[in-house]
Amino acid sequence: MGDGGLMDARVDAALAASRPTPRNGFTPAQVARARDTAESFEAMFIGQLLRPMFNGLESAPPFGGGHAEKVWRDLMIDEVGKQMAKSGGIGIADSVMRQMLVAQETAQ
């Protein structure tokens, strides 16, 4: 744990890098893939945070309710989470990506 600051500096350099260098060792494709994975995780997390907001909502017949509405509502919540994550989210993706890159660097 003593070199955590050094690893953070290397990971920060990897995030800003446009091509691989001996200093950070990550290719742009690796950084992009880590970013996509971290954003997907954040989207799922945001969706889970939003789900309870819709639990108590009931729709009045004849235009609402039923199994189809529940399925649609779940899909809508997932898409809202994806859009929020893609628009910057709540900051989880950055931390997750940083930890993923640190884990990869440590494993190498």
C-alpha positions as a Markdown table, in Angstrom:
| # | Residue | x | y | z |
|---|---|---|---|---|
| 1 | Met | 0.0 | 0.0 | 0.0 |
| 2 | Gly | 3.0 | 2.3 | 0.3 |
| 3 | Asp | 3.2 | 3.0 | -3.4 |
| 4 | Gly | -0.5 | 3.8 | -3.8 |
| 5 | Gly | 0.3 | 7.4 | -4.8 |
| 6 | Leu | 2.7 | 6.2 | -7.5 |
| 7 | Met | 0.1 | 3.8 | -8.9 |
| 8 | Asp | -2.6 | 6.5 | -8.9 |
| 9 | Ala | -0.2 | 8.8 | -10.8 |
| 10 | Arg | 0.4 | 6.0 | -13.3 |
| 11 | Val | -3.3 | 5.3 | -13.7 |
| 12 | Asp | -4.0 | 9.1 | -14.1 |
| 13 | Ala | -1.4 | 9.1 | -16.8 |
| 14 | Ala | -3.1 | 6.2 | -18.5 |
| 15 | Leu | -6.4 | 7.9 | -18.5 |
| 16 | Ala | -4.9 | 10.9 | -20.2 |
| 17 | Ala | -2.8 | 9.0 | -22.7 |
| 18 | Ser | -3.6 | 8.8 | -26.3 |
| 19 | Arg | -1.1 | 6.1 | -27.1 |
| 20 | Pro | 0.8 | 3.5 | -25.1 |
| 21 | Thr | 4.0 | 4.6 | -23.4 |
| 22 | Pro | 6.5 | 2.7 | -21.3 |
| 23 | Arg | 5.5 | 4.8 | -18.4 |
| 24 | Asn | 1.8 | 3.7 | -18.2 |
| 25 | Gly | 1.7 | 0.5 | -20.3 |
| 26 | Phe | -2.0 | 0.8 | -21.2 |
| 27 | Thr | -3.1 | 1.1 | -24.8 |
| 28 | Pro | -6.0 | 3.5 | -25.7 |
| 29 | Ala | -8.1 | 0.4 | -26.4 |
| 30 | Gln | -7.5 | -0.9 | -22.9 |
| 31 | Val | -8.4 | 2.4 | -21.3 |
| 32 | Ala | -11.5 | 2.7 | -23.5 |
| 33 | Arg | -12.6 | -0.8 | -22.6 |
| 34 | Ala | -12.1 | -0.1 | -18.9 |
| 35 | Arg | -14.1 | 3.1 | -19.3 |
| 36 | Asp | -17.0 | 1.3 | -21.1 |
| 37 | Thr | -17.1 | -1.4 | -18.4 |
| 38 | Ala | -17.0 | 1.2 | -15.6 |
| 39 | Glu | -19.9 | 3.2 | -17.2 |
| 40 | Ser | -21.9 | 0.0 | -17.6 |
| 41 | Phe | -21.4 | -0.7 | -13.9 |
| 42 | Glu | -22.4 | 2.9 | -13.0 |
| 43 | Ala | -25.5 | 2.6 | -15.2 |
| 44 | Met | -26.6 | -0.5 | -13.5 |
| 45 | Phe | -25.9 | 1.0 | -10.1 |
| 46 | Ile | -28.0 | 4.2 | -10.9 |
| 47 | Gly | -30.8 | 2.0 | -12.2 |
| 48 | Gln | -30.8 | 0.1 | -8.9 |
| 49 | Leu | -31.0 | 3.5 | -7.0 |
| 50 | Leu | -33.9 | 4.7 | -9.2 |
| 51 | Arg | -36.0 | 1.5 | -8.9 |
| 52 | Pro | -37.4 | 2.2 | -5.4 |
| 53 | Met | -38.7 | 5.5 | -6.6 |
| 54 | Phe | -41.2 | 3.7 | -8.9 |
| 55 | Asn | -42.2 | 0.9 | -6.5 |
| 56 | Gly | -45.2 | 2.7 | -5.1 |
| 57 | Leu | -46.6 | 4.1 | -8.3 |
| 58 | Glu | -49.8 | 2.7 | -9.6 |
| 59 | Ser | -51.4 | 3.3 | -12.9 |
| 60 | Ala | -55.1 | 3.7 | -13.4 |
| 61 | Pro | -57.0 | 1.5 | -15.8 |
| 62 | Pro | -57.8 | 1.3 | -18.6 |
| 63 | Phe | -54.5 | 2.6 | -20.0 |
| 64 | Gly | -52.1 | 1.4 | -17.2 |
| 65 | Gly | -51.2 | -1.5 | -15.1 |
| 66 | Gly | -50.5 | -5.1 | -15.8 |
| 67 | His | -47.4 | -7.1 | -16.5 |
| 68 | Ala | -46.5 | -5.1 | -19.7 |
| 69 | Glu | -46.2 | -1.9 | -17.7 |
| 70 | Lys | -43.9 | -3.5 | -15.2 |
| 71 | Val | -41.7 | -4.7 | -18.0 |
| 72 | Trp | -41.7 | -1.3 | -19.7 |
| 73 | Arg | -41.0 | 0.5 | -16.4 |
| 74 | Asp | -38.0 | -1.7 | -15.7 |
| 75 | Leu | -36.6 | -1.1 | -19.2 |
| 76 | Met | -37.2 | 2.6 | -18.9 |
| 77 | Ile | -35.4 | 2.7 | -15.5 |
| 78 | Asp | -32.4 | 0.8 | -17.1 |
| 79 | Glu | -32.3 | 3.3 | -20.0 |
| 80 | Val | -32.5 | 6.3 | -17.7 |
| 81 | Gly | -29.5 | 4.8 | -15.7 |
| 82 | Lys | -27.6 | 4.3 | -19.0 |
| 83 | Gln | -28.2 | 7.9 | -20.1 |
| 84 | Met | -27.3 | 9.3 | -16.7 |
| 85 | Ala | -24.0 | 7.3 | -16.7 |
| 86 | Lys | -23.2 | 8.4 | -20.2 |
| 87 | Ser | -23.8 | 12.1 | -19.3 |
| 88 | Gly | -21.3 | 12.0 | -16.5 |
| 89 | Gly | -23.3 | 10.0 | -13.9 |
| 90 | Ile | -22.6 | 10.4 | -10.2 |
| 91 | Gly | -18.9 | 9.9 | -10.3 |
| 92 | Ile | -18.7 | 6.1 | -9.7 |
| 93 | Ala | -17.4 | 5.2 | -13.2 |
| 94 | Asp | -14.2 | 7.2 | -12.7 |
| 95 | Ser | -13.4 | 5.5 | -9.4 |
| 96 | Val | -14.3 | 2.1 | -10.8 |
| 97 | Met | -12.1 | 2.6 | -13.9 |
| 98 | Arg | -9.2 | 3.8 | -11.8 |
| 99 | Gln | -9.4 | 0.7 | -9.6 |
| 100 | Met | -9.7 | -1.6 | -12.6 |
| 101 | Leu | -6.6 | -0.1 | -14.1 |
| 102 | Val | -4.7 | -0.3 | -10.8 |
| 103 | Ala | -5.7 | -4.0 | -10.5 |
| 104 | Gln | -4.5 | -4.7 | -14.1 |
| 105 | Glu | -1.3 | -2.9 | -13.4 |
| 106 | Thr | -0.7 | -4.8 | -10.2 |
| 107 | Ala | -1.4 | -8.1 | -11.9 |
| 108 | Gln | 1.2 | -7.4 | -14.6 |
